[in-house]
Amino acid sequence: MSKPDPKLAGFTREGLVEAVKQGEGQFGKRELARALGLKGSDHKRHLKEQLAILEQEGVIAKDSKRNYVLAGALPAVTVVMITDRDSDGELLAEPVRADRAAPVIRLAPGEGAGGPGQPALGIGDKALVRLAVQDDGSYEARLLKKLGQSAHRVLCVMRKPEKGYARLMPVDRRTRHELVPAKGENDKAQDGDLVLVRIAKERRYGLKTAEIVEVLGDVDSPGAGSVIALHAHGVPQGFSEAELAETKKIKPAKMGQREDLRALPLITIDPDDAKDHDDAVFAARDEDESNKGGWVVIVAIADVAAYIEPGGQLDRGAFKRGNSVYLPDRVVPMLPERLSNDLCSLRELEERPCMAVRMVFDQYGQKRSHRFIRGWMKSAAKLSYTDAQNAIDGGGPDKAVQLLDSVLRPLWGAYAALSKARADREPLEIDAPERRVRVGEDGQVLGVEVRQRFDAHKLIEEFMIQANVCAAESLEMKRTPLIYRVHEQPSLEKIEGLSDFLQTVSMKWSKGEKATPKRFNKLLAQAKGTEHYETVNEVVLRSQSQAIYDTENLGHFGLNLDRYAHFTSPIRRYADLTVHRALIRALDLGPDGQTDEERSRLDTIAEEITHSERRAMAAERDAVDRFIALYLAERVGGEFEGRITGVTRFGAFVRLLETGADGLVPISQLGAERWHHDERAHALVGEESGNRYRLGMTVTVRIEEATPVTGGLLLDILTRPEKGPRPTRRAGMRRPGHAPRRGGPKRGRRR
């Protein structure tokens, strides 16, 4: 770190770190300057430089509001939700904010017990607490204020044994303690019913009682996995009466002053089972003599802004949902069906309003210019990815073949040019195959397959990326506030973890080496063809930051782009609707653009839709886990090939090659020998023999237990461990064979 400016009295590295700490996540640059008594542009510029250095070193980090916090630390005062009790009866909690880490948080003894006439703090309650870091890295919390019951309640299965009392069994694997139906609640549900409950009475010891809020159906019925996932993550479902009433009043848009694009053979290319079509594409040779070999590409997007009034009921509902949620057997849409599948869907041979961007590229795929259009279009055809690809490859249905020369070949020609520019740009190329759970009309799982990825997919993806870049560029040019899609570079801590892992597979990432997409691609190319390729892919993927929405442009690391905004899917993403409105206002394309009120709320909107996206991703992942567990429940006792994808102090996680399902091999299943977790080697190592089960190792496992209600798989490993040198006992070595610390991970819990 450079030496502090002597004119900045008392401004030291330690003082700056302490100011960040005292700010408790509420200080940005302005507040830090005030806390340190800094005035003048030179002082503030020096502060900015020192903050950047501390951030690069991994000492501090920015939260979603761009305030500074100590890296890896929670604010001293934060909002938590009570999730469970430990074996001693003390309350356990997690941060409410989705962008914050979730270490073990334990309320101090007696906290939340409630005073005379005051109810005790219980599972599902939210509270404002003051945190103190403990020696083991966990947090102890002191209650400042009880904030009330969580909206998502507790999802349980009613169990009524022939003998004994009824019990409510939470489906969340984090919650170990069963509940007792409150007085008069027994008859509200049958044995095996899924129920939403609210804690009725919280006691320090003994089982808690709960009231049944809603009966959701039989836990063994088709689709129960989706129902559980949606309710467990609090995904809003359905539409309010006010939204539906507003939808009924909507009249189809008219052409008016829009630019007429009906003569262009714009086509939609979507998955086979797509019900809505929010983007259409067209390409042709550029006739401009100064751009020989160049291409004109038009991307037309459903004009959702033409139908959703800012601040109206539909707008509020769409913001609350944030995005559509895609589960194996259903879609939870952001907009009502009349909009998503009709008025805003670019149906074949039907006239529709659109927001389009006309882009001109040279023969090498470099963009020369672009222009946004409020247009009126008619889709010439609806094709699936398979249809379009088959036609290009020499087959396909008649409809696609008839469009081959006039529409498809020009699209592929433009894509070939754009591919050259993409190769020059070198975005991150992680090989992460996507698995799809196929569900029949009866709700039963038919199988699990890897989604095929054709050039048709890549073509549409690249066209959409270019349209998104144009949106960000146009709005920046007009100095219009917008919500960017941001993907920051990996943290120093994650790069160090990657470097440590690579040493175990005889590969190298030098300390201090700059993380760039090109460097990651070189690493992946080096691993290609080796037994470690899939593991290196996964570890590289885990080292990446999560993409978020933000009003500050921090670039997109994965795509290797300086600016990027989501523009191409307003039917299913609220972020895109805000960008459409910003473009309409900035480019004077109509009266229904971004309002002053929306502009003032962009920071809040960005934070909330980031949370909505994380919520949707978690629900989608959990639903897939439950459907696959249901599929494998009939194959308990079967043997499968797999690969170790994670090792922890309580066992090894194995991904089954056939289905992509993840299961846990508890450490107790590894044999009589004690095993310790060697974090640097990413392995479980036998204490006496030195034999090891390492990350990336191919193994054969047997399914011991598959639980559809939780999505959990318990496995037994049949493959012998790899030989290794007898280990030397080191200070601080973890010994999972001993009793785990309080609040540690539980058997059967997935990471």
C-alpha positions, 0 to 999 in steps of 0.5 A, a space after each residue: 500500500 502506498 504511504 498516506 498523504 502527510 497532509 491527511 492527519 491521522 489517515 492510516 491504513 489501520 484507521 481506514 479499516 477501523 472506520 469501515 468496521 465502525 460503519 457497520 455496513 452503512 458507510 460509503 466513500 462520503 461517510 468514510 471521508 466524514 468519519 476521517 475528517 477529510 475535506 477537499 478533492 485531493 483528500 477524497 481522491 486519496 481515500 478512493 485510491 486507498 479503498 481500492 487497494 484494500 478491496 483488491 487485497 481482500 481486506 474490505 468489500 462492497 455490499 449491494 448498496 456499494 457500502 464498505 464492509 470488512 471482507 467476509 464479515 457481517 455488519 455488527 448490527 443486522 437483521 436475522 431470521 430464526 431458523 432452528 435450535 441447537 442441541 442445547 436449546 439455543 436459537 440459531 439464525 441466518 441473515 435475512 439479506 440474500 447477498 450476505 454470508 450465512 455463517 452460524 449465528 447463535 443467540 446468546 443464552 437467554 436471548 429472545 426468551 421474552 419478558 413478563 407478558 412478552 412472547 418468546 422469540 421463535 422459529 420464523 421470527 425476524 429480529 434486529 441483533 448485534 453480532 460478536 465474532 467468536 473464536 471458531 468463526 461463528 457469531 453470537 447475537 444479542 437481541 436489539 429488537 423483535 421485528 415479527 414473524 417471517 412471511 414464509 412460515 414453516 412448511 411441514 408434513 402432517 404425520 399421524 401414526 396409528 399410535 401416539 400423537 400427531 406430529 408436523 415434520 418440517 421439510 427444510 433439511 436445516 430444521 431438525 425439530 418436529 412440531 406439535 399441532 396446536 389444540 384443535 388443529 389435528 383435524 385440519 389435515 390428513 396424514 401425509 398432507 403438506 401444510 404451511 404452519 405458524 408457530 403458535 407457542 414457543 417454549 425453551 424446552 420441549 416441542 413447539 406447537 403450531 397452527 395450520 395456515 394452509 393445506 397444500 395437498 398430499 406430499 406424495 402427489 405429482 408435483 409436490 416437489 415444486 409445491 415444496 420448493 416454491 413455498 419453502 423459498 417464499 416465491 410469490 404465486 398467482 395474481 391479485 384480483 386487482 392485477 387480473 382486473 387491470 389485465 382485463 381492461 388492457 386493449 391490444 396496442 395499435 401501430 400509431 407512429 411506430 416504425 413498420 417492420 412487417 416486411 422483414 422476415 423476423 423469426 422466433 427461435 425458442 425451445 421446443 416447449 416454449 409458450 411465450 416468444 419474447 425475441 425475434 431475429 433477422 439478418 441480411 448482408 449490409 448493402 453499404 459499399 463502405 462495409 463490404 462483407 458486413 451484416 445488418 442484424 435486427 433483434 426485436 423484443 416484445 414491447 411489454 412497456 406498451 401494456 404495463 403502466 408504471 406504478 400500476 397493479 401489474 407493475 407492482 406485482 411484476 416487481 414483487 415477483 421479479 422474474 418468472 420461475 422455471 420448474 421441471 413441471 411448471 412455470 410461475 410467470 411474472 406476468 398474467 397469461 394474457 400478456 405473457 402468452 398472448 399480447 406480449 408474445 411474438 406469435 407467428 403471423 400475428 402483428 405485435 408491437 416491439 422494441 427493436 435494435 438495428 445493428 451493423 457489423 463489419 465482416 469481422 463481427 465488430 459493431 459499426 453502429 446501432 439504432 433503437 426502434 419502437 416498431 410494429 412487426 409480424 413474425 414470419 415463423 416460429 421455429 425451435 432450436 432443433 428445427 433451425 439447426 436441422 435445416 442448416 444441417 440439411 434436414 428439418 421440417 418443411 417450414 424451416 427448409 423453406 426459410 433456409 436461403 432467405 432467412 436462416 443462412 443469412 442468420 448463420 452468416 452474421 453469426 459467423 462474423 460475430 463469432 470472430 469478434 467473440 473469439 477476439 474478446 475471449 469471454 469466459 468459456 466454462 463447460 457446464 452442461 445443463 441437465 433437464 428433468 423430463 416430467 410426464 403429463 401425470 407428473 411422474 419423472 420420465 428421465 434426466 437428460 443433458 440439454 443439447 446445445 446447438 449452434 442455433 442456441 449460440 447464435 441467439 445467445 450472441 445476438 441477445 448479448 449484442 442487443 444488451 450491450 447496445 442498450 447499455 451504450 445508448 443509455 450511457 450516451 444519453 446519460 440516463 440512469 439504468 440498471 446494469 447486469 454486473 458480474 465482478 471479477 473473482 475475489 482475492 480469497 477465491 483466487 487463492 483457494 483456486 491456486 491451492 487446489 490447482 497444486 493438488 492436480 499438478 497445475 499452477 496459478 501464480 500468487 498475485 497473477 491477475 484474474 482475467 477470462 483469458 487466463 481462466 480459458 488458458 487454464 481450462 484448455 490446459 486441463 482439457 483431455 486430463 482426468 481433472 478436466 471436469 473438476 477444474 471446470 467446477 472449481 473455476 465456476 465456484 471461484 466466480 462471483 455471482 452476477 447481480 443487478 446494480 445502478 453502478 457499472 462494474 462491467 461483466 467479467 464473464 462476458 468480458 464486456 465493459 458495459 451490459 444491461 438486460 434488455 431482451 426478456 421483459 416478459 420474464 425479467 423485471 430488469 429488462 422492463 426498466 431498461 425498455 422504459 429508460 430507452 423510451 424516455 432517453 430516445 423519445 420513443 413514446 410517453 410510457 417511458 421511465 418516470 421520475 419516481 422509477 428513476 429515483 428507486 432504481 437502487 432499490 429495484 436493483 437490490 430487490 430483483 437481485 434478491 428475487 433472482 436468487 430466490 428463484 434460482 434456489 427454488 428451481 435448484 431445490 425442485 430439481 433435487 426433489 424430482 430427481 430424488 423421487 426418480 431415484 427413490 425406486 432405485 435405492 440399493 442401486 450402484 452408480 458411477 459418480 465423481 466427488 464434487 466436495 469434501 467437508 469435515 462431515 463427509 463427501 459430496 458425490 455427483 452421480 454421472 447419470 443424473 447429475 444428482 448430488 448426494 452425501 456420503 457421511 464420514 461414518 460410511 468411510 470405515 472404522 478409521 478416523 478421517 480428517 479434512 485436509 482443506 489444502 489438499 481438498 481431501 478426506 485423509 485417513 488418520 492412520 493410513 494416509 489413504 484419501 478420498 479427494 475432490 474430483 475422484 471417480 467413485 462407485 456409490 450405492 444409494 442408501 436413501 432417497 427422500 423426495 420431500 427434502 431432495 436428499 440423497 444418502 450414499 455409501 461409497 464402494 470404491 477404495 480410497 487412493 493410497 497416500 503417504 501417512 500423514 503427520 499430525 498438525 496443530 489445528 487438524 480437524 478430526 471429524 471422527 470426533 463429535 462436531 461443534 455445536 451448530 455444525 452441518 448435519 447429516 444429509 444436508 447438501 451444501 
